[in-house]
Amino acid sequence: MTIIRTLAAAAAAGTLLATSAFAQSAREISGASPKGGSMPAQTTNLFLLQDLEDVSRTGEIAESDLEALQADADWIKTFVVKPHKDLGRAGTVCPFVPGSLERKTLWLAPEQIADRDVPEVVELMSDYKKLLLDTRPTEGDDVIYNVIVVVFTDLSADRAQGVFDDVLKDLAVPSYVEDGILFGPYYEGNKATAIYNSSFRPFQSPVPFLFVRHGVISDWEFFLDDEEWLQLWAHRYGESGTQALAEELRRLPWRVRRD
């Protein structure tokens, strides 16, 4: 449970296994932006938000899958990239997603997992991790804007927590330690709260999904109350992490001289 709460708050193709959904539905697409973001040539059914309005892009997927993608896409456009009075800070609910949409480097992927066991879903998400790692740009400042949102179109909200918890127990720590990749669970009923307001629960999407993204140095804010994850973060960022924490501490009022 600690892992799923931490990663919910932390809220991105090589050789693919023949049994995976990637091999079953591989096609050529490009999400190239003027700044150079694009998927590898061979990918699965991945959709930019604007693709969902294009029948030539969505004609081959099931209507139920399309409706699920559209529901989460609308939630992203009307909630995630907007300010909110209960957020507890200025800016949008997620500070990174607007940049991802601008660069056209946020993709939605529909998946059905009703007939899959936990190891199969772990394998599936591992494939998406590999795909993200091969997505251009693969380094530099813009890499943090690459995000894949895997939408589980046949997963009910009441089952999502248990499924995601089981999957992340196997996948979350090694993915972060080895590759710096984070998975974030979203579903109706998710009780994880915002950093600056413990009464605000922003991780409740209409259809359950896991995002896949690169970790960033500011993730320490999400890990602060989780000793295991804070240590993993410190090991990954080392001196630069210390500098980031020092910069934050310098802003605190305890440094202000009092008369």
ZADREN-556418 format. One record per residue (C-alpha): residue in three letters; x, y, z. Coordinates in steps of 0.001 Angstrom, whole numbers, padded with zeros to 6 digits, always signed. Example, Ala and Ser with C-alpha at 12.3 -4.5 7.8 and 13.67 -1.06 7.14 Angstrom:
ZADREN-556418
Ala+012300-004500+007800;Ser+013670-001060+007140;
//
This chain:
ZADREN-556418
Met+000000+000000+000000;Thr+002879+002400+000682;Ile+004169+001985-002860;Ile+000834+002723-004485;Arg+000219+005801-002341;Thr+003705+007137-003032;Leu+003550+006563-006774;Ala+000030+007911-007028;Ala+001351+011171-005705;Ala+004462+011054-007877;Ala+002550+011446-010624;Ala+006677+008600-019202;Ala+011062+000255-028914;Gly+013593-002148-028703;Thr+012824-005846-029144;Leu+009328-006557-027901;Leu+008146-009923-026655;Ala+006059-011793-029168;Thr+003311-012434-026626;Ser+002882-008787-025672;Ala+000241-006384-026900;Phe+003005-004515-028714;Ala+003650-007398-031085;Gln-000054-007998-031585;Ser-000906-004482-032734;Ala+002350-002929-033964;Arg+001977-000130-036453;Glu+003958+002843-037651;Ile+003021+006157-036088;Ser+004852+009349-035366;Gly+004154+011897-032694;Ala+006872+014199-033954;Ser+006746+017767-032735;Pro+008693+020813-033924;Lys+010993+020213-030950;Gly+011733+016656-032014;Gly+009656+014409-029740;Ser+008643+011152-031427;Met+007975+007504-030740;Pro+010171+004777-032229;Ala+008994+003680-035678;Gln+007320+000433-034551;Thr+004829+000908-031739;Thr+001493-000256-030486;Asn-001777+001694-030690;Leu-000623+004939-029135;Phe-002683+008085-029498;Leu-002040+011759-028995;Leu-005066+013498-027529;Gln-005896+015105-030867;Asp-005740+011707-032598;Leu-008930+010694-030805;Glu-010899+013055-033047;Asp-009403+011516-036207;Val-011410+008564-037510;Ser-008511+007490-039705;Arg-006460+006947-036531;Thr-009130+005384-034329;Gly-011189+003375-036798;Glu-009585+000048-035890;Ile-010018+000149-032123;Ala-013106-001044-030274;Glu-015759+001554-029505;Ser-015501+000810-025784;Asp-011743+001411-025886;Leu-012212+004689-027742;Glu-014801+005871-025248;Ala-012436+005063-022379;Leu-009581+006976-024021;Gln-011836+009946-024704;Ala-013037+010018-021092;Asp-009495+010200-019733;Ala-008410+012635-022459;Asp-011263+014985-021546;Trp-010308+014716-017866;Ile-006711+015634-018701;Lys-007834+018643-020760;Thr-010415+019931-018279;Phe-008733+019086-014953;Val-005082+018054-015072;Val-003857+021035-017115;Lys-006002+023584-015266;Pro-005464+025423-011969;His-007635+024326-009065;Lys-008667+026306-006003;Asp-007977+023347-003681;Leu-004529+022511-005025;Gly-002698+024523-002370;Arg-000270+026189-004773;Ala-000319+028298-007912;Gly-000275+026689-011352;Thr-001897+023708-012999;Val-002804+020477-011215;Cys+000175+018835-012946;Pro+002959+021282-013858;Phe+004457+018993-016519;Val+001467+017839-018598;Pro+000945+021209-020342;Gly+004509+020951-021634;Ser+003904+017377-022765;Leu+000815+018399-024719;Glu+002641+021334-026290;Arg+005456+019027-027431;Lys+003018+016287-028482;Thr+004789+013781-026259;Leu+001902+012470-024165;Trp+000361+009303-025592;Leu-002677+007272-024526;Ala-002646+003486-024962;Pro-005732+001268-024504;Glu-005249-002129-022870;Gln-007631-004872-021742;Ile-006384-007045-018891;Ala-009432-008989-017681;Asp-007891-012275-018849;Arg-004343-011525-017677;Asp-002747-012394-014378;Val-000421-010090-012454;Pro+002858-011345-014032;Glu+001371-010725-017488;Val+000390-007170-016577;Val+003864-006598-015110;Glu+005333-007779-018421;Leu+002974-005513-020327;Met+003983-002453-018304;Ser+007652-003393-018611;Asp+007206-003232-022382;Tyr+005742+000246-022096;Lys+008698+001243-019943;Lys+011091+000030-022656;Leu+009094+001924-025241;Leu+009292+005139-023228;Leu+013045+004755-022768;Asp+013442+004536-026549;Thr+011246+007560-027235;Arg+013035+010606-028629;Pro+014325+012743-027089;Thr+016078+010111-024976;Glu+018141+012671-023057;Gly+018300+016383-022317;Asp+015822+018712-020662;Asp+012825+017719-022781;Val+012939+014007-021911;Ile+010883+014646-018760;Tyr+007891+015552-020933;Asn+007639+012088-022522;Val+004665+010294-020947;Ile+002667+007174-021807;Val-000763+006835-020190;Val-001838+003175-020258;Val-005637+003115-019961;Phe-007143-000158-018703;Thr-010434-000031-020538;Asp-011982-003150-018959;Leu-010778-002579-015378;Ser-013392-001377-012895;Ala-012499+001287-010367;Asp-013194-001028-007425;Arg-010591-003534-008700;Ala-008013-000981-009805;Gln-006329-000429-006458;Gly-005701-004126-005864;Val-004440-004758-009403;Phe-002174-001723-009429;Asp-000849-002494-005961;Asp+000104-006037-006988;Val+001721-004889-010238;Leu+003739-002107-008630;Lys+005045-004395-005894;Asp+007008-006205-008614;Leu+007742-003325-010956;Ala+008037+000017-009190;Val+011316-000202-007279;Pro+013492-001955-009901;Ser+012186+000347-012645;Tyr+013154+003421-010647;Val+016508+002085-009463;Glu+017607+000781-012858;Asp+016022+003280-015253;Gly+014625+006209-013286;Ile+011094+005382-014463;Leu+007971+005947-012364;Phe+004478+004506-012676;Gly+001522+006438-011302;Pro-001905+004853-010595;Tyr-005097+006825-011237;Tyr-008658+005612-010646;Glu-011937+006711-009073;Gly-011670+006358-005314;Asn-007912+006885-005160;Lys-007357+008413-001734;Ala-003871+009797-002395;Thr-003753+013518-001699;Ala-002041+016597-003086;Ile+001260+017674-001525;Tyr+000003+021056-000347;Asn-003550+020093+000633;Ser-004280+016784+002339;Ser-008006+017205+001645;Phe-007578+017391-002124;Arg-007510+014103-004061;Pro-006443+014793-007660;Phe-005618+011228-008732;Gln-009140+010063-009594;Ser-009458+009563-013331;Pro-012731+008432-014974;Val-011092+005231-016317;Pro-008223+003569-014434;Phe-004752+004126-015843;Leu-001067+003905-015035;Phe+001189+006625-016347;Val+004771+005848-017283;Arg+007192+008757-016963;His+010775+009708-016229;Gly+011557+010691-012661;Val+012542+014292-011944;Ile+014625+015784-009166;Ser+011595+017470-007573;Asp+010017+014055-006870;Trp+011491+014260-003371;Glu+008343+016197-002439;Phe+006286+013067-003053;Phe+008745+010768-001266;Leu+009335+012876+001832;Asp+007165+010721+004108;Asp+008336+007407+002647;Glu+011785+006481+003920;Glu+012425+003759+001338;Trp+011584+005939-001642;Leu+013401+008968-000259;Gln+016557+006865+000033;Leu+016144+005628-003547;Trp+015748+009225-004699;Ala+018823+010349-002745;His+020913+007538-004225;Arg+019809+008469-007747;Tyr+020383+012223-007515;Gly+023249+012432-005050;Glu+024881+015868-004886;Ser+022376+017487-007239;Gly+019597+016236-004964;Thr+021304+017790-001952;Gln+021505+021088-003802;Ala+017804+020904-004698;Leu+016863+020309-001058;Ala+019153+023127+000100;Glu+017512+025513-002344;Glu+014119+024624-000923;Leu+015296+024984+002680;Arg+016690+028451+001982;Arg+013159+029613+001225;Leu+011768+028532+004598;Pro+010944+031170+007232;Trp+013315+029743+009842;Arg+016107+031612+008030;Val+014410+034969+008493;Arg+016051+037046+011218;Arg+013665+038031+013965;Asp+014014+041144+016092;
//
